[in-house]
């Protein structure tokens, strides 16, 4: 189930992205938050190091917060 409060996401937060298009679930570091998506880079899986802008519907949960590391 996607997270509900996207406004809390901030630069450096790491979220879990749901599997899609044959790609497995993976971790993604948030760079910016927009009205309907975030931007940043995948940090695990086959897309590691690749820039993306996944929609909020693909975010399953927050893995870790930037201010907690």
Rosetta constraint file for C-alpha pairs under 8 A:
AtomPair CA 1 CA 60 HARMONIC 5.79 0.50
AtomPair CA 2 CA 56 HARMONIC 7.29 0.50
AtomPair CA 2 CA 57 HARMONIC 5.85 0.50
AtomPair CA 2 CA 58 HARMONIC 6.74 0.50
AtomPair CA 2 CA 59 HARMONIC 5.43 0.50
AtomPair CA 2 CA 60 HARMONIC 4.37 0.50
AtomPair CA 2 CA 61 HARMONIC 6.50 0.50
AtomPair CA 3 CA 56 HARMONIC 7.93 0.50
AtomPair CA 3 CA 59 HARMONIC 6.53 0.50
AtomPair CA 3 CA 60 HARMONIC 5.81 0.50
AtomPair CA 3 CA 61 HARMONIC 5.46 0.50
AtomPair CA 3 CA 62 HARMONIC 7.83 0.50
AtomPair CA 5 CA 9 HARMONIC 7.96 0.50
AtomPair CA 6 CA 33 HARMONIC 7.94 0.50
AtomPair CA 6 CA 56 HARMONIC 7.33 0.50
AtomPair CA 7 CA 33 HARMONIC 7.61 0.50
AtomPair CA 9 CA 13 HARMONIC 6.54 0.50
AtomPair CA 9 CA 30 HARMONIC 7.60 0.50
AtomPair CA 9 CA 33 HARMONIC 6.74 0.50
AtomPair CA 10 CA 30 HARMONIC 6.66 0.50
AtomPair CA 10 CA 31 HARMONIC 7.25 0.50
AtomPair CA 10 CA 32 HARMONIC 6.74 0.50
AtomPair CA 10 CA 33 HARMONIC 6.78 0.50
AtomPair CA 10 CA 66 HARMONIC 7.71 0.50
AtomPair CA 11 CA 29 HARMONIC 7.79 0.50
AtomPair CA 11 CA 30 HARMONIC 5.27 0.50
AtomPair CA 11 CA 31 HARMONIC 4.60 0.50
AtomPair CA 11 CA 32 HARMONIC 5.85 0.50
AtomPair CA 11 CA 33 HARMONIC 7.89 0.50
AtomPair CA 11 CA 66 HARMONIC 7.17 0.50
AtomPair CA 12 CA 29 HARMONIC 5.84 0.50
AtomPair CA 12 CA 30 HARMONIC 5.41 0.50
AtomPair CA 12 CA 31 HARMONIC 6.21 0.50
AtomPair CA 12 CA 65 HARMONIC 7.06 0.50
AtomPair CA 12 CA 66 HARMONIC 4.79 0.50
AtomPair CA 13 CA 29 HARMONIC 5.79 0.50
AtomPair CA 13 CA 30 HARMONIC 5.43 0.50
AtomPair CA 13 CA 62 HARMONIC 7.39 0.50
AtomPair CA 13 CA 63 HARMONIC 7.77 0.50
AtomPair CA 13 CA 64 HARMONIC 5.96 0.50
AtomPair CA 13 CA 65 HARMONIC 4.52 0.50
AtomPair CA 13 CA 66 HARMONIC 4.73 0.50
AtomPair CA 14 CA 27 HARMONIC 6.50 0.50
AtomPair CA 14 CA 28 HARMONIC 5.48 0.50
AtomPair CA 14 CA 29 HARMONIC 4.44 0.50
AtomPair CA 14 CA 30 HARMONIC 6.13 0.50
AtomPair CA 14 CA 62 HARMONIC 6.15 0.50
AtomPair CA 14 CA 63 HARMONIC 5.39 0.50
AtomPair CA 14 CA 64 HARMONIC 5.24 0.50
AtomPair CA 14 CA 65 HARMONIC 6.36 0.50
AtomPair CA 14 CA 66 HARMONIC 7.43 0.50
AtomPair CA 15 CA 27 HARMONIC 5.74 0.50
AtomPair CA 15 CA 28 HARMONIC 5.36 0.50
AtomPair CA 15 CA 29 HARMONIC 6.48 0.50
AtomPair CA 15 CA 30 HARMONIC 7.38 0.50
AtomPair CA 15 CA 59 HARMONIC 6.59 0.50
AtomPair CA 15 CA 60 HARMONIC 7.38 0.50
AtomPair CA 15 CA 61 HARMONIC 5.80 0.50
AtomPair CA 15 CA 62 HARMONIC 4.30 0.50
AtomPair CA 15 CA 63 HARMONIC 4.94 0.50
AtomPair CA 15 CA 64 HARMONIC 6.95 0.50
AtomPair CA 16 CA 25 HARMONIC 6.92 0.50
AtomPair CA 16 CA 26 HARMONIC 5.73 0.50
AtomPair CA 16 CA 27 HARMONIC 4.73 0.50
AtomPair CA 16 CA 28 HARMONIC 6.28 0.50
AtomPair CA 16 CA 59 HARMONIC 5.85 0.50
AtomPair CA 16 CA 60 HARMONIC 5.52 0.50
AtomPair CA 16 CA 61 HARMONIC 5.51 0.50
AtomPair CA 16 CA 62 HARMONIC 6.20 0.50
AtomPair CA 16 CA 63 HARMONIC 6.07 0.50
AtomPair CA 17 CA 25 HARMONIC 5.56 0.50
AtomPair CA 17 CA 26 HARMONIC 5.36 0.50
AtomPair CA 17 CA 27 HARMONIC 6.07 0.50
AtomPair CA 17 CA 28 HARMONIC 6.66 0.50
AtomPair CA 17 CA 58 HARMONIC 5.45 0.50
AtomPair CA 17 CA 59 HARMONIC 4.74 0.50
AtomPair CA 17 CA 60 HARMONIC 5.85 0.50
AtomPair CA 17 CA 61 HARMONIC 7.79 0.50
AtomPair CA 18 CA 24 HARMONIC 7.25 0.50
AtomPair CA 18 CA 25 HARMONIC 4.68 0.50
AtomPair CA 18 CA 26 HARMONIC 6.94 0.50
AtomPair CA 18 CA 58 HARMONIC 5.25 0.50
AtomPair CA 18 CA 59 HARMONIC 6.21 0.50
AtomPair CA 18 CA 60 HARMONIC 5.99 0.50
AtomPair CA 19 CA 23 HARMONIC 5.42 0.50
AtomPair CA 19 CA 24 HARMONIC 4.45 0.50
AtomPair CA 19 CA 25 HARMONIC 4.18 0.50
AtomPair CA 19 CA 26 HARMONIC 7.36 0.50
AtomPair CA 20 CA 24 HARMONIC 6.83 0.50
AtomPair CA 20 CA 25 HARMONIC 7.67 0.50
AtomPair CA 23 CA 46 HARMONIC 7.47 0.50
AtomPair CA 24 CA 45 HARMONIC 7.02 0.50
AtomPair CA 25 CA 45 HARMONIC 7.75 0.50
AtomPair CA 26 CA 42 HARMONIC 7.21 0.50
AtomPair CA 26 CA 43 HARMONIC 7.52 0.50
AtomPair CA 26 CA 44 HARMONIC 5.55 0.50
AtomPair CA 26 CA 45 HARMONIC 5.73 0.50
AtomPair CA 27 CA 42 HARMONIC 5.95 0.50
AtomPair CA 27 CA 43 HARMONIC 5.56 0.50
AtomPair CA 27 CA 44 HARMONIC 5.44 0.50
AtomPair CA 27 CA 45 HARMONIC 7.74 0.50
AtomPair CA 27 CA 63 HARMONIC 7.72 0.50
AtomPair CA 28 CA 40 HARMONIC 6.94 0.50
AtomPair CA 28 CA 41 HARMONIC 5.65 0.50
AtomPair CA 28 CA 42 HARMONIC 4.22 0.50
AtomPair CA 28 CA 43 HARMONIC 5.46 0.50
AtomPair CA 28 CA 44 HARMONIC 7.37 0.50
AtomPair CA 29 CA 40 HARMONIC 5.60 0.50
AtomPair CA 29 CA 41 HARMONIC 5.46 0.50
AtomPair CA 29 CA 42 HARMONIC 6.29 0.50
AtomPair CA 29 CA 43 HARMONIC 6.70 0.50
AtomPair CA 30 CA 38 HARMONIC 6.35 0.50
AtomPair CA 30 CA 39 HARMONIC 5.88 0.50
AtomPair CA 30 CA 40 HARMONIC 4.74 0.50
AtomPair CA 30 CA 41 HARMONIC 7.01 0.50
AtomPair CA 31 CA 38 HARMONIC 7.21 0.50
AtomPair CA 31 CA 39 HARMONIC 5.43 0.50
AtomPair CA 31 CA 40 HARMONIC 4.55 0.50
AtomPair CA 31 CA 41 HARMONIC 7.70 0.50
AtomPair CA 32 CA 38 HARMONIC 5.56 0.50
AtomPair CA 32 CA 39 HARMONIC 5.19 0.50
AtomPair CA 32 CA 40 HARMONIC 6.83 0.50
AtomPair CA 33 CA 37 HARMONIC 6.25 0.50
AtomPair CA 33 CA 38 HARMONIC 4.40 0.50
AtomPair CA 33 CA 39 HARMONIC 6.53 0.50
AtomPair CA 34 CA 38 HARMONIC 5.65 0.50
AtomPair CA 34 CA 39 HARMONIC 7.92 0.50
AtomPair CA 36 CA 55 HARMONIC 5.82 0.50
AtomPair CA 36 CA 56 HARMONIC 5.96 0.50
AtomPair CA 37 CA 53 HARMONIC 6.17 0.50
AtomPair CA 37 CA 54 HARMONIC 5.60 0.50
AtomPair CA 37 CA 55 HARMONIC 4.03 0.50
AtomPair CA 37 CA 56 HARMONIC 5.10 0.50
AtomPair CA 38 CA 53 HARMONIC 5.34 0.50
AtomPair CA 38 CA 54 HARMONIC 5.92 0.50
AtomPair CA 38 CA 55 HARMONIC 6.54 0.50
AtomPair CA 38 CA 56 HARMONIC 7.21 0.50
AtomPair CA 39 CA 51 HARMONIC 7.39 0.50
AtomPair CA 39 CA 52 HARMONIC 5.73 0.50
AtomPair CA 39 CA 53 HARMONIC 4.31 0.50
AtomPair CA 39 CA 54 HARMONIC 6.84 0.50
AtomPair CA 40 CA 51 HARMONIC 5.59 0.50
AtomPair CA 40 CA 52 HARMONIC 5.75 0.50
AtomPair CA 40 CA 53 HARMONIC 6.63 0.50
AtomPair CA 41 CA 48 HARMONIC 7.27 0.50
AtomPair CA 41 CA 49 HARMONIC 5.74 0.50
AtomPair CA 41 CA 50 HARMONIC 5.40 0.50
AtomPair CA 41 CA 51 HARMONIC 4.44 0.50
AtomPair CA 41 CA 52 HARMONIC 5.96 0.50
AtomPair CA 42 CA 47 HARMONIC 5.83 0.50
AtomPair CA 42 CA 48 HARMONIC 4.73 0.50
AtomPair CA 42 CA 49 HARMONIC 5.48 0.50
AtomPair CA 42 CA 50 HARMONIC 5.66 0.50
AtomPair CA 42 CA 51 HARMONIC 6.67 0.50
AtomPair CA 42 CA 52 HARMONIC 7.36 0.50
AtomPair CA 43 CA 47 HARMONIC 7.47 0.50
AtomPair CA 43 CA 48 HARMONIC 4.52 0.50
AtomPair CA 43 CA 49 HARMONIC 5.83 0.50
AtomPair CA 44 CA 48 HARMONIC 4.75 0.50
AtomPair CA 44 CA 49 HARMONIC 7.94 0.50
AtomPair CA 54 CA 58 HARMONIC 6.39 0.50
AtomPair CA 54 CA 59 HARMONIC 7.73 0.50
AtomPair CA 55 CA 59 HARMONIC 7.33 0.50
AtomPair CA 64 CA 68 HARMONIC 7.14 0.50
AtomPair CA 64 CA 69 HARMONIC 7.68 0.50
AtomPair CA 65 CA 69 HARMONIC 6.89 0.50
